[in-house]
Amino acid sequence: MRYVCDEALVLYRGRTMEHRPVAELLADPGHPYTKLLLASVPRPDWDPDSISRRRRKLDPLAAGGDG
């Protein structure tokens, strides 16, 4: 995403949570769902079960984002 896009739009349950330049979004994600998306990228310490549990705990009507 960093090399292909200038801006990113993060949707959660059909609502815009964040819409920012990619560099800003990757450096400092603001919404919990954005943080989970970034944590979902496989790496040596990756724990998909933990990410799945955290995703299920998200409040679907949580305030946040710009829309």
ABEGO torsion letter per residue (X at the ends): XAAABABBBBBBGGBBABBBBAAAAAABBABAAAAAAAAABBBAABBAAAAAAAAAABBAABBEEAX
